[in-house]
Amino acid sequence: MRSTNWKSIGVGAVVLIAILLRSGSAAAQPDQAISEATLREPWNQQLAVLQSLSGSITAANADSRSQLGDALAILQVALGEFEVQVDQVIDRVLADAQFAFAAAETSQALSAQLAEVHARFDALYAVLGVQERADVRAAQASLDTLQKILQDKMHFERDVERALGSGTRQQRVELATRWWNGEERAIAVKKLVADLRETLEGVSGNARSN
């Protein structure tokens, strides 16, 4: 079951909090071990790649549609698992005073799930035969960079320890907001994957009925 403590705040409130934090605590920004850009950019790049491939996916021939459908389904599940993990991170940053003791383990789990997501993107791109496209390679490299940062554990631990050790809720909210802003982009990727899968299934269904 997905956690909802953070998301129940509402997107508008999240945006307002982010604006207030950026205007009121700019001095804290250089202390970020994992920046918001690092959390968002892999998903922005993957989203752009998928958008550019949407025509090829939906126009795939009958021989490819089954493989593409399976690849999209497995990728959607992997993205969903990452989303659940980030929800838990956000909740624990905001509410768990002992989270620093679990930060290394959490970072490693996030890294492992991103490695799975990376592999599932690889599988999809292999079916489409686009692995060597420059934008595909760049998107995969960006995702790989984030995965390795989390695998290192030190960066995530540093951010969590600073937020929880600051003694102020503002630092916790800033860290939670940063991860939510990254997750929001990952959710956009998952939604596009689901839409492409649904469209592909509709094409297959129409082909069978004709």
LOKOL-281104 format. One line per 3 residues: number of its first residue (from 1); their letters; for each residue y, z, x of C-alpha. Coordinates in steps of 0.001 Angstrom, whole numbers, plus 500000, padded with zeros to 6 digits. Example, Ala and Ser with C-alpha at 12.3 -4.5 7.8 and 13.67 -1.06 7.14 Angstrom:
2
1> AS> 495500:507800:512300  498940:507140:513670
END
This chain:
210
1> MRS> 500000:500000:500000  503419:499086:501358  505946:501751:502137
4> TNW> 509142:501508:500103  511376:504364:501237  513676:502123:503279
7> KSI> 513593:499017:501118  514390:501010:498001  517891:501424:499436
10> GVG> 518542:497785:498546  519640:494812:500599  523330:495304:499765
13> AVV> 523271:498867:501053  521429:497794:504190  524092:495189:504900
16> LIA> 526868:497730:504316  525219:500215:506641  524871:497540:509310
19> ILL> 528560:496601:509021  529642:500230:509274  527445:500803:512278
22> RSG> 528705:497718:514073  532322:498694:513487  531913:502389:514162
25> SAA> 529376:502623:516985  529864:499515:519096  529689:501618:522214
28> AQP> 526029:502335:521508  525026:498683:521466  524496:498225:525255
31> DQA> 521971:501099:525161  519558:499098:523012  516292:498528:524857
34> ISE> 515180:495987:522232  518158:494141:520792  518471:492823:517260
37> ATL> 518602:489283:518648  515236:489842:520358  513746:490981:517048
40> REP> 515213:488116:515015  515161:485044:517239  511393:484391:517347
43> WNQ> 511323:484226:513561  514440:482052:513347  512786:479592:515706
46> QLA> 509443:479638:513873  511263:479153:510577  513090:476102:511903
49> VLQ> 509819:474615:513196  508018:475156:509895  510909:473651:507952
52> SLS> 510769:470572:510169  507000:470294:509571  507032:470914:505829
55> GSI> 506930:467200:505005  503986:466602:507305  502109:469573:505859
58> TAA> 502566:468637:502214  501807:464956:502912  498609:465682:504855
61> NAD> 495599:463544:504087  492546:464896:502308  490640:465498:505551
64> SRS> 493398:467759:506917  494409:469630:503772  491516:472112:503846
67> QLG> 492123:472998:507500  495854:473340:506936  495317:475494:503858
70> DAL> 493033:477846:505774  495437:478022:508747  498376:478814:506469
73> AIL> 496405:481458:504565  495337:483286:507719  498868:483085:509156
76> QVA> 500276:484521:505923  497904:487482:506147  498810:488113:509808
79> LGE> 502523:488034:508990  501935:490411:506086  500184:492890:508369
82> FEV> 503124:492794:510773  505512:493402:507870  503534:496484:506825
85> QVD> 503658:497839:510381  507428:497367:510614  507894:499100:507240
88> QVI> 506064:502079:508702  508246:502017:511816  511395:502073:509692
91> DRV> 510150:504940:507541  509120:507028:510540  512372:506417:512405
94> LAD> 514261:507727:509371  512014:510586:508331  509543:511649:511054
97> AQF> 510993:513981:513675  507751:513703:515672  507716:509896:515808
100> AFA> 508663:509836:519491  505201:511210:520301  503594:508202:518597
103> AAE> 506060:505576:519866  503870:504212:522673  500855:503823:520389
106> TSQ> 503022:502217:517705  504530:499764:520181  501064:498755:521334
109> ALS> 499904:498221:517736  502944:496054:516993  502239:494055:520142
112> AQL> 498610:493505:519161  499622:492270:515724  502207:489901:517200
115> AEV> 499506:488510:519496  497466:487804:516358  500451:486120:514687
118> HAR> 501036:484032:517827  497392:482922:517806  497599:481975:514127
121> FDA> 500691:479877:514750  498786:478214:517600  495940:477391:515225
124> LYA> 498312:475878:512669  500161:473823:515246  496834:472614:516669
127> VLG> 495758:471295:513269  499087:469478:513031  498825:468233:516627
130> VQE> 502314:469446:517563  501544:472114:520191  503465:470260:522896
133> RAD> 506650:469696:520904  509612:471300:522671  510707:473341:519641
136> VRA> 507148:474559:519015  506743:475649:522625  510130:477396:522555
139> AQA> 509301:479247:519336  505933:480361:520676  507507:481445:523970
142> SLD> 510107:483503:522105  507407:485232:520060  505400:485808:523233
145> TLQ> 508423:487460:524860  508759:489962:522014  505026:490619:522087
148> KIL> 505127:491410:525812  508177:493672:525429  506268:495724:522867
151> QDK> 503100:495639:524942  505074:497241:527766  505761:500193:525376
154> MHF> 508626:501535:527524  511380:499653:525670  510277:500743:522201
157> ERD> 509757:504316:523381  513254:504372:524853  514854:503216:521605
160> VER> 512919:505737:519512  513596:508629:521886  517319:507872:521979
163> ALG> 517570:507628:518202  515564:510768:517467  517023:512703:520378
166> SGT> 520622:511941:519471  520768:514656:516842  522616:512346:514453
169> RQQ> 521271:510386:511512  523576:507507:512404  521472:506591:515433
172> RVE> 518304:506657:513364  519850:504442:510701  521101:502029:513374
175> LAT> 517618:501642:514838  516025:501295:511394  518629:498687:510421
178> RWW> 517962:496716:513586  514245:496556:512824  514894:495716:509171
181> NGE> 517132:492814:510204  514333:491516:512407  511736:492026:509677
184> ERA> 513913:490178:507162  513565:487035:509257  509791:487522:509552
187> IAV> 509613:487876:505769  511468:484565:505413  508805:482936:507606
190> KKL> 506008:484473:505541  507630:483263:502316  507877:479710:503640
193> VAD> 504239:479827:504763  503240:480988:501262  505332:478247:499644
196> LRE> 503813:475569:501867  500328:476838:501120  501019:476824:497363
199> TLE> 502423:473292:497519  499439:472116:499544  497018:473656:497050
202> GVS> 498888:471906:494243  498560:468565:496023  494831:469161:496533
205> GNA> 494392:470124:492887  496167:466993:491707  494058:464838:494019
208> RSN> 490832:466301:492609  491915:465752:489019  492803:462081:489584
END
